[in-house]
């Protein structure tokens, strides 16, 4: 299993490297203010995409894995059809809503208001891309999903930006959104091809079967969970956009993106271990067998988080200089966010563990308190401390919600997903 996690991590590192160069190029091309505008718009797009997915991304990863193991092709096909049509419809409705609010109301700050119609083309393509990649993960091809969803998309973004610079000598906010649209269209096409290439060898095209009440109950819970998790991770950027200047959004977003490198090990582990946990839970495997998967995963996360966090603290300022002199102010919030990422990694894949074992509603309910805490802390700390206050709010709420989830994982299932489990795991890269 650890070998598979390592393969996924390689593609995540590739995607992160490409993302780094894309963001450096954007920061250099746009300047601090316009880079802050693009960051705010893409963060807003992330929330819209989450609503449009309606939880079908995690649902497909979990249930496609179960249906594949049981060779239940009618339900698999039915789920794929329902998921694709639902997210496309929701994406279209949300796109219309954003277009109306952005042009007919004063809901958005004036610095961003005129740009909101530019997001319409990216919905519903982004949720379709995410759901298709989750289906590929459910089929057991985690590395292929990572290529289509992250590495390939960032490669297309980088190539298009380079062409744009060579052709026009610069870029505007409108140009950048157009480049994102083109890269997303290409990524959706690749994800569909990956689904075809990685279909099970004994897969058969049969008449679909539907379990709409079960599926929509699961997606509703996962939508709540995903929404609260995204709120936890992105509300700081949105609130900085509403309460401060685009320049502050730009500085903070660079710190957030760089520290996101620390989450890659945990994310890679989740991509591999989540379908496996769902499969083990589906066949009523023993607690010891599930804990064994968690122990080996924790060993990997422990090694990764120690090395990467030390490297980022040491090399943080030189990395920030790549973005431009105006971004060096991001170092202090970056260090605070590093502590937040370490706290998240210490808890291990606890959220995915509970969700894959059918406790998605529990995860959603648990996240309510930390999410509210995060919002309140941002409202209190941002006016007083600026970007450092946003980072501190994220750190406190992250520690809170991970501690609660770890408690429930142990009390409900007797499972320990934390890095402490990695200390007792045997080294097994099979």
C-alpha positions as CSV (number, residue, x, y, z in Angstrom):
1,X,0.0,0.0,0.0
2,X,2.8,2.4,0.8
3,X,4.2,1.9,-2.7
4,X,0.9,3.0,-4.1
5,X,0.9,6.0,-1.8
6,X,4.4,6.9,-3.0
7,X,3.3,6.7,-6.6
8,X,0.4,9.1,-5.9
9,X,2.7,11.4,-4.0
10,X,5.0,11.5,-7.0
11,X,2.2,12.9,-9.2
12,X,1.1,15.2,-6.4
13,X,4.7,16.6,-6.1
14,X,4.7,17.0,-9.9
15,X,1.4,18.8,-9.8
16,X,2.6,20.9,-6.8
17,X,5.7,21.8,-8.7
18,X,3.8,22.9,-11.8
19,X,1.3,24.8,-9.5
20,X,4.2,26.6,-7.9
21,X,5.5,27.8,-11.3
22,X,2.0,28.7,-12.4
23,X,1.5,30.8,-9.3
24,X,4.9,32.5,-9.5
25,X,4.2,33.3,-13.2
26,X,0.8,34.7,-12.3
27,X,2.2,36.8,-9.4
28,X,4.9,38.2,-11.7
29,X,2.5,38.9,-14.5
30,X,-0.4,40.4,-12.6
31,X,1.3,42.2,-9.7
32,X,0.1,41.9,-6.1
33,X,-3.3,43.6,-6.4
34,X,-4.5,41.7,-9.5
35,X,-3.1,38.4,-8.2
36,X,-5.2,39.0,-5.1
37,X,-8.3,39.5,-7.3
38,X,-7.6,36.2,-9.2
39,X,-7.1,34.4,-5.9
40,X,-10.3,35.7,-4.5
41,X,-12.3,34.7,-7.6
42,X,-10.8,31.2,-7.7
43,X,-11.5,30.7,-4.0
44,X,-15.1,31.8,-4.7
45,X,-15.2,29.3,-7.6
46,X,-14.0,26.6,-5.2
47,X,-17.1,27.1,-3.0
48,X,-19.4,27.1,-6.0
49,X,-17.8,23.9,-7.3
50,X,-18.3,22.3,-3.9
51,X,-22.0,23.1,-4.0
52,X,-22.3,21.8,-7.6
53,X,-20.6,18.5,-6.8
54,X,-23.2,17.9,-4.1
55,X,-20.9,15.4,-2.4
56,X,-20.8,13.1,-5.4
57,X,-17.0,13.2,-5.6
58,X,-16.5,11.4,-2.3
59,X,-19.6,9.3,-2.8
60,X,-18.3,8.0,-6.2
61,X,-14.9,7.2,-4.7
62,X,-16.5,5.2,-1.9
63,X,-19.3,3.4,-3.8
64,X,-17.6,2.8,-7.1
65,X,-14.9,1.0,-5.1
66,X,-17.5,-1.1,-3.3
67,X,-19.4,-1.8,-6.6
68,X,-16.2,-2.8,-8.3
69,X,-15.3,-5.2,-5.6
70,X,-18.8,-6.8,-5.8
71,X,-18.8,-6.6,-9.6
72,X,-22.2,-4.8,-9.3
73,X,-22.1,-3.2,-12.7
74,X,-25.7,-2.0,-12.9
75,X,-25.4,0.1,-9.7
76,X,-22.0,1.4,-10.8
77,X,-23.3,2.6,-14.2
78,X,-26.4,4.0,-12.5
79,X,-24.3,6.0,-10.0
80,X,-22.1,7.4,-12.8
81,X,-25.0,8.6,-14.8
82,X,-26.8,10.2,-11.8
83,X,-23.6,11.8,-10.6
84,X,-22.6,13.3,-13.9
85,X,-26.1,14.6,-14.7
86,X,-26.6,16.0,-11.2
87,X,-23.4,18.0,-11.0
88,X,-23.9,19.3,-14.5
89,X,-27.4,20.6,-13.6
90,X,-26.3,22.1,-10.3
91,X,-23.2,23.7,-11.9
92,X,-25.4,25.4,-14.5
93,X,-27.9,26.7,-11.8
94,X,-25.1,28.0,-9.6
95,X,-23.4,29.7,-12.6
96,X,-26.6,31.6,-13.4
97,X,-26.9,32.6,-9.7
98,X,-23.3,33.9,-9.5
99,X,-23.8,35.8,-12.7
100,X,-27.0,37.5,-11.4
101,X,-25.5,38.3,-8.0
102,X,-22.3,39.6,-9.5
103,X,-23.9,42.0,-12.0
104,X,-27.2,43.0,-10.2
105,X,-26.3,43.3,-6.5
106,X,-23.6,44.8,-4.3
107,X,-22.9,41.5,-2.5
108,X,-19.3,41.3,-3.7
109,X,-16.7,43.9,-2.9
110,X,-16.2,46.5,-5.6
111,X,-12.7,45.3,-6.4
112,X,-14.0,41.9,-7.6
113,X,-17.6,42.6,-8.7
114,X,-17.0,43.3,-12.4
115,X,-15.0,40.0,-12.7
116,X,-17.7,37.6,-11.3
117,X,-19.3,36.9,-14.8
118,X,-16.0,35.5,-15.9
119,X,-16.5,32.4,-13.6
120,X,-19.6,31.3,-15.5
121,X,-17.7,29.3,-18.1
122,X,-15.9,27.3,-15.4
123,X,-19.2,25.9,-14.0
124,X,-20.2,23.1,-14.5
125,X,-16.9,21.9,-15.9
126,X,-14.9,21.9,-12.7
127,X,-17.4,19.7,-10.7
128,X,-17.6,17.3,-13.6
129,X,-13.8,17.1,-13.6
130,X,-13.7,16.4,-9.9
131,X,-16.4,13.8,-10.0
132,X,-14.8,12.0,-13.0
133,X,-11.5,11.9,-11.2
134,X,-13.1,10.4,-8.1
135,X,-14.7,7.7,-10.3
136,X,-11.2,6.9,-11.6
137,X,-10.0,6.6,-8.0
138,X,-12.9,4.3,-7.1
139,X,-11.8,2.1,-10.0
140,X,-8.4,1.7,-8.3
141,X,-6.4,4.0,-10.5
142,X,-5.4,6.7,-8.0
143,X,-2.3,7.8,-9.9
144,X,-4.2,8.2,-13.1
145,X,-6.8,10.3,-11.3
146,X,-4.1,12.5,-9.9
147,X,-2.6,13.0,-13.3
148,X,-5.9,14.1,-14.9
149,X,-7.1,16.3,-12.0
150,X,-3.9,18.0,-10.9
151,X,-0.7,17.4,-12.9
152,X,-2.2,17.6,-16.4
153,X,-4.3,20.6,-15.6
154,X,-1.4,22.5,-14.1
155,X,0.7,21.6,-17.1
156,X,-1.9,23.0,-19.4
157,X,-2.2,26.1,-17.4
158,X,1.6,26.7,-17.4
159,X,1.8,26.0,-21.2
160,X,-1.1,28.4,-22.0
161,X,0.3,31.2,-19.8
162,X,3.8,30.9,-21.4
163,X,2.1,31.1,-24.9
164,X,0.1,34.1,-23.7
165,X,3.2,35.9,-22.5
166,X,5.1,35.1,-25.7
167,X,2.2,36.2,-27.9
168,X,1.0,39.3,-26.0
169,X,3.8,40.1,-23.6
170,X,1.5,40.0,-20.5
171,X,-1.8,38.9,-19.1
172,X,-4.9,40.4,-17.5
173,X,-7.4,38.9,-15.0
174,X,-9.7,38.1,-17.9
175,X,-6.9,36.3,-19.7
176,X,-6.1,34.2,-16.7
177,X,-9.7,33.1,-16.2
178,X,-9.8,32.2,-19.9
179,X,-6.7,30.1,-19.5
180,X,-8.2,28.3,-16.5
181,X,-11.3,27.5,-18.7
182,X,-9.3,26.0,-21.5
183,X,-7.2,23.9,-19.1
184,X,-10.3,22.6,-17.3
185,X,-12.0,21.5,-20.6
186,X,-8.8,19.5,-21.5
187,X,-8.8,18.0,-18.0
188,X,-12.4,16.8,-18.2
189,X,-11.7,15.1,-21.5
190,X,-8.6,13.3,-20.1
191,X,-10.6,12.2,-17.0
192,X,-13.2,10.6,-19.2
193,X,-10.5,8.8,-21.1
194,X,-9.0,7.5,-17.9
195,X,-12.4,6.1,-16.8
196,X,-12.5,4.1,-20.1
197,X,-8.9,2.9,-19.9
198,X,-9.1,1.8,-16.3
199,X,-12.5,0.1,-16.4
200,X,-12.4,-3.4,-14.8
201,X,-11.4,-6.2,-17.3
202,X,-14.7,-8.0,-16.6
203,X,-16.8,-4.9,-16.8
204,X,-20.0,-5.2,-18.8
205,X,-22.4,-2.6,-20.2
206,X,-25.7,-3.4,-18.6
207,X,-28.9,-1.6,-17.8
208,X,-28.3,0.8,-14.9
209,X,-29.9,0.4,-11.5
210,X,-30.7,3.3,-9.2
211,X,-30.6,3.8,-5.5
212,X,-31.5,7.4,-5.4
213,X,-32.5,7.7,-1.7
214,X,-29.3,6.0,-0.5
215,X,-27.1,8.0,-2.9
216,X,-28.6,11.4,-2.1
217,X,-28.5,10.7,1.6
218,X,-24.8,9.9,1.4
219,X,-24.1,12.9,-0.9
220,X,-26.0,15.3,1.4
221,X,-23.8,14.2,4.3
222,X,-20.6,14.4,2.3
223,X,-21.7,17.8,0.9
224,X,-22.1,19.1,4.4
225,X,-18.7,17.6,5.4
226,X,-17.0,18.9,2.3
227,X,-18.6,22.3,2.6
228,X,-17.5,22.7,6.2
229,X,-14.0,21.4,5.5
230,X,-13.7,23.9,2.5
231,X,-15.0,26.6,4.8
232,X,-12.3,25.7,7.3
233,X,-9.6,25.9,4.7
234,X,-10.7,28.8,2.6
235,X,-12.9,31.1,4.6
236,X,-9.8,33.0,5.7
237,X,-9.1,34.1,2.1
238,X,-12.7,35.1,1.5
239,X,-12.9,37.1,4.7
240,X,-9.6,38.8,4.0
241,X,-11.1,39.7,0.6
242,X,-14.1,41.3,2.3
243,X,-12.3,42.9,5.2
244,X,-9.0,44.0,3.8
245,X,-7.3,44.8,0.5
246,X,-6.6,42.5,-2.5
247,X,-2.9,42.9,-1.6
248,X,-3.5,41.2,1.7
249,X,-5.4,38.4,-0.1
250,X,-2.4,37.9,-2.4
251,X,0.2,37.8,0.4
252,X,-1.9,35.3,2.5
253,X,-2.8,33.1,-0.5
254,X,0.9,32.6,-1.3
255,X,1.5,31.5,2.3
256,X,-1.4,29.2,2.1
257,X,-0.4,27.7,-1.2
258,X,3.2,27.1,-0.1
259,X,2.1,25.4,3.1
260,X,-0.3,23.3,1.1
261,X,2.8,21.3,0.1
262,X,2.7,19.9,3.7
263,X,-0.7,18.4,3.1
264,X,0.3,16.5,0.0
265,X,1.6,13.5,2.0
266,X,-1.7,13.3,3.9
267,X,-3.7,13.8,0.7
268,X,-1.8,11.1,-1.1
269,X,-2.4,8.7,1.8
270,X,-6.1,9.5,1.8
271,X,-6.5,8.9,-1.9
272,X,-5.1,5.4,-1.5
273,X,-6.4,4.4,1.9
274,X,-9.9,5.7,1.5
275,X,-11.1,3.2,-1.1
276,X,-9.3,0.5,0.8
277,X,-11.0,1.4,4.1
278,X,-14.4,1.4,2.2
279,X,-13.7,-2.0,0.8
280,X,-12.6,-3.4,4.2
281,X,-15.7,-1.9,5.9
282,X,-17.9,-3.2,3.1
283,X,-16.8,-6.8,3.8
284,X,-16.9,-6.4,7.6
285,X,-13.1,-6.8,8.0
286,X,-11.7,-6.9,11.6
287,X,-10.6,-3.9,13.5
288,X,-7.1,-5.2,13.5
289,X,-7.0,-5.3,9.7
290,X,-8.3,-1.8,9.3
291,X,-5.8,-0.6,12.0
292,X,-3.0,-2.2,10.1
293,X,-3.8,-0.1,7.1
294,X,-3.8,3.0,9.3
295,X,-0.5,2.1,11.0
296,X,1.3,1.8,7.6
297,X,-0.3,5.0,6.4
298,X,0.7,6.9,9.5
299,X,4.4,5.8,9.1
300,X,4.4,7.4,5.7
301,X,2.7,10.6,6.8
302,X,5.1,10.9,9.8
303,X,8.2,10.8,7.7
304,X,6.8,13.2,5.1
305,X,5.5,15.8,7.5
306,X,8.8,16.0,9.5
307,X,11.0,16.4,6.5
308,X,8.7,18.8,4.6
309,X,7.9,21.1,7.5
310,X,11.5,21.6,8.5
311,X,12.4,22.3,4.9
312,X,9.7,24.9,4.5
313,X,10.6,26.8,7.8
314,X,14.2,26.9,6.7
315,X,13.7,27.8,3.0
316,X,10.5,29.8,3.4
317,X,11.9,33.3,2.7
318,X,13.9,32.3,-0.4
319,X,10.8,30.6,-1.8
320,X,8.7,33.7,-1.2
321,X,11.3,35.8,-3.2
322,X,10.3,33.9,-6.3
323,X,6.9,35.5,-6.2
324,X,8.3,39.0,-5.9
325,X,9.6,41.3,-3.2
326,X,6.0,42.3,-2.1
327,X,5.3,38.7,-1.1
328,X,8.1,38.3,1.5
329,X,5.6,39.6,4.1
330,X,3.9,36.2,3.9
331,X,6.7,34.5,6.0
332,X,5.1,34.9,9.4
333,X,1.6,33.8,8.4
334,X,3.3,30.9,6.5
335,X,5.0,29.7,9.7
336,X,1.6,29.8,11.6
337,X,0.0,27.9,8.7
338,X,2.8,25.3,8.9
339,X,1.8,24.6,12.5
340,X,-1.8,24.2,11.3
341,X,-0.8,21.7,8.6
342,X,1.3,19.8,11.1
343,X,-1.7,19.6,13.4
344,X,-3.9,18.3,10.6
345,X,-1.3,15.7,9.5
346,X,-0.9,14.5,13.2
347,X,-4.5,13.5,13.2
348,X,-4.0,11.3,10.1
349,X,-6.7,10.5,7.6
350,X,-9.4,10.6,10.4
351,X,-12.1,12.4,8.4
352,X,-11.9,10.0,5.5
353,X,-11.7,7.1,7.9
354,X,-15.0,8.0,9.5
355,X,-16.7,8.9,6.2
356,X,-15.6,5.6,4.5
357,X,-17.0,3.7,7.4
358,X,-20.4,5.2,7.0
359,X,-20.1,8.0,9.6
360,X,-20.3,10.9,7.1
361,X,-23.1,12.6,9.1
362,X,-21.1,12.4,12.2
363,X,-18.1,14.1,10.5
364,X,-20.4,16.8,9.2
365,X,-21.9,17.5,12.6
366,X,-18.5,17.5,14.3
367,X,-17.2,20.1,11.8
368,X,-19.9,22.6,12.6
369,X,-18.3,23.9,15.9
370,X,-14.8,24.4,14.4
371,X,-16.2,26.0,11.3
372,X,-18.2,28.5,13.4
373,X,-15.2,29.0,15.6
374,X,-13.1,29.8,12.5
375,X,-15.5,32.4,11.2
376,X,-15.8,34.1,14.6
377,X,-12.0,34.1,15.0
378,X,-11.5,35.6,11.6
379,X,-14.0,38.3,12.3
380,X,-12.2,39.2,15.5
381,X,-8.6,38.7,14.5
382,X,-8.3,40.0,10.9
383,X,-9.2,43.6,11.8
384,X,-6.6,43.5,14.6
385,X,-3.8,41.4,13.2
386,X,-4.4,41.2,9.4
387,X,-3.0,38.2,7.6
388,X,-1.5,36.9,10.9
389,X,-4.9,36.9,12.5
390,X,-6.3,34.9,9.6
391,X,-3.5,32.3,10.0
392,X,-4.0,32.1,13.7
393,X,-7.8,31.5,13.3
394,X,-7.0,28.7,10.9
395,X,-4.5,27.1,13.4
396,X,-6.9,27.1,16.4
397,X,-9.9,25.8,14.5
398,X,-7.8,23.1,12.8
399,X,-6.5,21.8,16.1
400,X,-10.1,21.8,17.5
401,X,-11.8,19.8,14.7
402,X,-9.1,17.2,14.3
403,X,-9.0,16.6,18.1
404,X,-12.7,16.0,18.1
405,X,-12.6,13.6,15.1
406,X,-9.8,11.6,16.6
407,X,-11.8,11.2,19.8
408,X,-14.8,9.8,17.8
409,X,-12.6,7.5,15.8
410,X,-11.3,5.9,19.0
411,X,-14.5,5.9,21.0
412,X,-16.7,4.6,18.2
413,X,-14.4,2.1,16.4
414,X,-11.4,1.7,18.7
415,X,-9.2,3.0,15.8
416,X,-6.2,5.3,16.1
417,X,-5.4,7.1,12.8
418,X,-2.9,9.5,14.3
419,X,0.8,9.7,13.7
420,X,1.3,7.8,17.0
421,X,0.2,4.8,15.1
422,X,3.1,5.3,12.7
423,X,5.6,4.8,15.5
424,X,4.5,1.3,16.1
425,X,3.9,0.4,12.4
426,X,6.4,-2.0,10.8
427,X,8.1,-0.8,7.7
428,X,6.1,-2.5,4.9
429,X,6.3,-1.0,1.4
430,X,4.4,-3.9,-0.2
